[in-house]
């Protein structure tokens, strides 16, 4: 005797399919464009500050990272998740949540990269890439639902 009926299982499957379909949208494409642009900006700024700018790479990295975060926040707010009806949160509240999400992502990335390679017998690079890919999806969902959600949500 099954605890879950066939109807419940079918409804759950349709729910998963609907959720996956919700990820395939212009919003998702804009998120990819924004993330790519932010990453390129971070890399280019770091190299420009370090090379022609003559700044030590250890200084160039956090400066470029901070500038790329400002750019990324603005892109998320104005390009990826624009809301004609307005946002539920004021810009300051969005920024606080955004920075919280950034810190959580950093902590997860640092922890998994430090701990998992030895446990899983894989390289740090493999763990890093896997973590970043998973966090990109998690970040999209978090930003859409918790940071840049519409006023009516």
C-alpha positions, 0 to 999 in steps of 0.5 A: 500500500502506497502512502502517496497516491498516484494523483499526489505523485502526478501533482508533485511531478507537475509542480517540479516541472512548473518550477523548472519552467519558471526558471526558463525566462527572459529574467533568467537570460538577463541574470546570465547577462548581468552575471557575465558582465559583472564577472568580466568587469571584476576581471578587467578592473582587477587587471587594469588596476594591477597592470597600468594602474600600478596597484598591488594585486592584493589591493586591486582584487578587493577594490575591483570586487567592491566595484563589481558588486555595486555594478551587479546590485544595480544590474539586478535591480534595474535590468534583471528584476525590474518591477513596474509595480515597484519593489516590496523593499526599499533600496537600502533594505534590498542592499542589506539583503543583497550583501547578506546573500553575498556573504553567505555565498562567500562563506559557503564557497570558502568552506566547501573549497576548504573541506570537501576536496579531502572528503570527496578525494577531488580537486579544489578546482572541481569543488569550487566550480561545482559550488559556484554553479550551484550557488548561481542557481540558488542566488537567482532564486534568492534574489528573485524571491527575497531581495528584488521581489515585487510589492504585491508578492 
